[in-house]
Amino acid sequence: MRIALLILLFSLFLISPAQAQVSMSPRGSVSQTLDQTTITVDYSRPRLRGREGLFGGQIWWGHIWTPGADYATTFEFDNDIVIQDVPVPAGKYSVWMIHEKGDWEVWLDPNSRQFHLPEPPRPDNGYFFWVKPDTTAPVEETLTFDFTRLDNFATNLQLRWDNRLVNMEIKVPPSFSLEVTEEQAAPYMGTYSAEFFQNVWVREGFTFDMPIKFSDGKMAAEIKWEPDGDVNDQRLLVKTDQIFYWAFFEGEELMSTADFFFEFDVDESGQATAFQMRTFDDELWMRGTRK
């Protein structure tokens, strides 16, 4: 009997603290990258475990609550963003909500490492906005954050728990300007003798005259994909000096940027003399010289 007890005690001492700890609210995270901005939510995920009437009950009206448990939920942005029309600088923030019968006020506190109790004071250097909970949502057993709608420069961060659903609209700044100034475009305007090389999209090489033009903040190249094909206006956006993205718009909304870029050669006066169109794998698809 003593030997069995000693073996049991010895085996208990071999268990590391990490192995011995079981959290009632396991930690989770979700992240989303838009353009060059990454948004990360780190949070504990409490469960209902049979509880009913959580909001207004255990989470009482007026309670300053982190949407999670244990250490406060955090939002982290590696670029400045706009959330619910409130500009927020890049950084990591603890998240707090004042739970009311109507709209909830949300705080983002630059002090990111805080325990959920006691209730924190309103931060002088925080960022504040309002959300309107949907109180008719299907019951969610486990507190969940996720990104439910994605655009090029915007997303919808959603919080779901019990019968509450909260939407937060987030916008990120484009990593490049969506317009080109006349001064930026001027060195490249003109007509180029272009040579399109054979590739996976072009069955055989051909040459054509390719004008580059500017109007109302838009710079575009007149591209042909086939020798006898239609001419398409292809918008160009500034990446750096002498390099432009190939961009696709629907109306005035940027839909995507292609895996191509135009790189121009310029003379001593700063005027473009030639260009190369390459993929981001550095494959040459087209080149041209100014006529």
Protein Blocks (a to p, Z undefined) as FASTA:
>chain_A
ZZmmmmmmmmmmmpcfklmpccfbdcddddddehjaccddddddddfklpahkboplmcg
hiacdedehjadddddfbdcdeehiacdeddddddddddfbdcdddddfblbccfbdcdd
ddfkbccddddddfkbccdfbacdddfbdcfkbccddddehjbdcddddddddfbdfbdc
fklmmmmgccddddddddfklmbgcddddddddeehiacddddfbfklccdddddddfbe
hiacddddehjacfbdcfbdcdddddfkopafbdcdddfkopafbdcddZZ
